[in-house]
Each structure stands twice: as C-alpha cells, then as structure tokens.
C-alpha cells in the first residue's frame, strides 16, 4: 500500500513537472520572456540568436508579430518539420502548437507572440478571430512595443 502511494506521488510530481516544462517561459527562458499577462492574453517577447534552437515547448493559439526577418525551422511533437520565412511586420496566426524552433539564419530573430488564454464568447468576437491586422493597427502595436522596450 505504501509502495503504491509513493509511486502515485512520484508519477504525479513528474506529470506536474513535465506540464510546467512545456511553458516556453519556463522550458526555454533564454528565448521567451513574459512581457504581459492577464486572464485573457499572454504576451511573450521572442528572441533567437543566430542558429539557436529551443527545447520542446507549447503555446496556446495566438498571433506572432515578427520584429525582424527570419528563417525558422519548426518541428512539432510528432517530428513534422516546417520552414517559416518572415519579414519585419509580418503577422501569422498559429493554433495551439507544441514544437521546437531553430533559427536557421545568421542574424538574430525577434518577435512578439500574443497568446490567447480564452476563446471568443460572442459571435461578433468569433467572427473577428480570423480578421487580419490592418497596417495602421500593426504600426500602432509595434510602436507601443518599441516604446515599452525602450523604457528602463
């Protein structure tokens, strides 16, 4: 009985540890820094130096705003590989993803990942989920981010 209880506790601790390790800010703090969080969104600053690679981690669904150009290789949990090319200002929607990321470029790659923690609650919110950002709104977001980053 005691053996079974200890085994169950050990497995539970490992499961909690594994689940926490999937959070990119915990599994890979070198590349993911939490910049803002509330009950609806999590905003991560993403930085990969040239040829750096992450450990396996996951993100909820969200939007990536690229601050620099990049050539990244994404490898999902099943080993499926996808190369992504980006330009500064590009935005891309990602569903929930579990992956590793490798910067294949010779320059650093920087982005902002805006992760959604909740699903839309109304039809109007849901219909806007796939609406691309306007160039003006993207400029506002990037300017606000640059100002926030420049503050000590």
C-alpha positions, 0 to 999 in steps of 0.5 A: 500500500505504501509502495503504491502511494509513493509511486502515485506521488512520484508519477504525479510530481513528474506529470506536474513537472513535465506540464510546467516544462512545456511553458516556453517561459519556463522550458526555454527562458533564454528565448521567451520572456513574459512581457504581459499577462492577464486572464485573457492574453499572454504576451511573450517577447521572442528572441533567437540568436543566430542558429539557436534552437529551443527545447520542446515547448507549447503555446496556446493559439495566438498571433506572432508579430515578427520584429525582424526577418527570419528563417525558422525551422519548426518541428512539432511533437510528432517530428513534422518539420516546417520552414517559416520565412518572415519579414519585419511586420509580418503577422501569422496566426498559429493554433495551439502548437507544441514544437521546437524552433531553430533559427536557421539564419545568421542574424538574430530573430525577434518577435512578439507572440500574443497568446490567447488564454480564452476563446471568443464568447460572442459571435461578433468576437468569433467572427473577428478571430480570423480578421487580419491586422490592418497596417495602421493597427500593426504600426500602432502595436509595434510602436507601443512595443518599441516604446515599452522596450525602450523604457528602463 
